[in-house]
Amino acid sequence: MKIKNSELERIAVKPEQYPESDLPEIALAGRSNVGKSSFINSVLNRVNLARTSGKPGKTRTLNFYNVNGEFRFVDLPGYGYAKVSKTSREEWAGIIDTYLQKRENLVEIFQIIDMRHPPTALDKQMYEYITHMGFTGYVIATKADKISRGKYDKHLSIIKKDLGIKDRNLIIPYSSEKKTNRETVLETIGNIIEE
């Protein structure tokens, strides 16, 4: 798949604000500060399409990115950010849950995990939720450039074991800076939307 154009199409909180359900959507789920915005910018070859922030917990909405007029990336609010109130966290959980349960054109969910650290309890919960809902269980292991190639296996094995991933090929090590495995991600997206 070649990325010809991409734009932030809609920012939404509730279903009536979502764009038309005319394109397949791939949701991106991950903890706050795991690098979802950097991943979007890197894969789509844009610099500031998705706003990156040094402050975790910045995305509090569903951000719909239209890519080539062929599919959308949907950036979900980051989960597990401790410095916000319990009410805010519950609100975000509600926004995520409503979208994941009700959106008919949602075809896949990519879970974004920081490759350098073992998955947290919330990561495990999210992965269970994703697979329980019948999605494949793709994991994008970001910040791969911060680890030497020789240690990839060790880190990927921890993610596989902790999340209970059956097929190692579902974990894609990724570097937003170096665009490591960008082609693999684009090929995976191409296959998903063709199905």
N, C-alpha and C positions, 0 to 999 in steps of 0.2 A: 504494500500500500504506500502511495506517495501522498504527502500532506501538501495540498495546494493552497488552501486557506482555512483559517480558523478565527472564530470570534466568540466573545462572551455574549451569548444570546439572551440570557435571562437570569435574574437573581430572584429566588423565590423562597418562601417560608411555608406556604400552604398550597394544596393541590390546585386551587383555582388560579394560582399565579404561575404554574408550570407552563412551559411552551406546549404547543400541539404535540400529541403523542404519535407523530408521523415518522420519527426516525428511531432506529435502535439506540439504546443508551447503555453506556458502561459506567457504573458508579465507582468512585474511588473512596475507599474507607480506610481510615488510619488514625492513629493517635495524633494529637496536636503536636506540631513541630517535627513531624516525621519526614517532611519534604514533599507533600502532595503537590503544592503549587510549583515547586522546582521541577518535579516530575512532569507536570502538564506542559510547562514552558519548554522543557528539554525535548520531550517527545514531539511536540507540535512545532519545534524549531522557532519559537518566539522568545523574546526577551522578557517582556513584562505583561504578557497576556493575563496570567494568573498572578495576583499580587502576593509576593512573598513578604513575610514579616518576621522580625526577630522576636516578636511577642507571640508565644503560642496561644491558641484559642481564638485566633483572629477571625477565622471563617465561622460565622454563626448562621449562615444561610446555605441554601443549595445553589451552587453556581453551575449553570448549564452552558457548556462550551460547544458550539456547533462546528464540526470539522468536515470540510469539503461538501457540506450539505448532505453527507452520507451517514453520519452518526454523531452522537453527543457524548462527551465526557461529562459526568455529573460529579462535581466535587462536593462531598458531604462534609458537614461540620466535623472537626477533629474530636475524637472522644478522649475522655480520661484526663482532661486538663484540670489539675487540682485547685488552681487559684481562682476559680470562679465559684459562685454560690451553687448550692445544691439545686436550687430552683432553676438556675440557668442550665445546669447539666441535664436536668430532667426535661427542660424545654427542648434542648438540642436532641436528646434521645427521642423525644416525640416527633421532631421534624424528620429525623433519619428513619425512624420506624414507619411513619406514615408513608414516606416516599417508597421505601423498600417493599412494603406490603401492598400498596395500591397501584404502583406504576406498571401498567401492562406491557409497555415497550422496553422495560428494563431487561436486557439480555444477559448481562454479566456484571459481577462485582470483582474489582481488583482490590485486594487488601494490601496496603502499603506498610511495610515494616522496615525499621532501621536495622540493616544487616549486622551492625556492630554489637547489638545487644540482644539477649534472649527475649523472646516474646513475653509480654506482661500478662497478668490474669485477664485484663480487658481485651488484649489481642486474641487470647484463646477463646474468650466468650464470643467475640466478633466472628472468629473463624468458624466456630460451631454454628452460629446463627446463619452465616453465609451458606455453609454446606447443608444445614438442616432445611434451608429454603430451596434446595435443589440446584444451587449454582455450583460451578466447577471447583472453585477454591484456588484461583490463581493468587500467588503472592509475589509482589514486586519488592525485592529486598534492596532498598535504596542505600546510598552512601557506600557503594561497593569500592569506590576509589580510595576510601579511607582504610581499606584492608589489603594486605598483600595477597596476590593471586594464590600463593602457597597456602594461605589460611582460609580460602573460600570454602573448601570442603568441610572444615570443622564448623564454621559458622552456619552453613546451609544445613548440616546434619542436625544442629541444635534446633533450628527453626522447624525442620521436618518432624523431628521427634516431639518437640513441645506442642506443636499445633496438631499433631496426629495426621500429617499429610501423607497420603499413600504413595503418590507419584512425585518423585523428586523433580521431574520436568515441569511441574506446576510452579516451581519457585524460580523466578527470573532475577538474577543479580543485576542491579542497575546503578549506573552513575549518571546523575543529572549533569554534572560538570563535564565528564568525558564522553557522555552519550554511549557508554558501554551497553551493548545489547539493545540499542534503540531499534535496530532492524528486526530483532526477535519479537520485541513488543509490537511493532507495526504489523508484522506477519500474523501474530496471534490475534490482533484486533481484526485484521482482514478476514481471517478464518471465522471469527465469531460472528461478524456482521453478514458474512455470506450465508451462514447457516440459517 
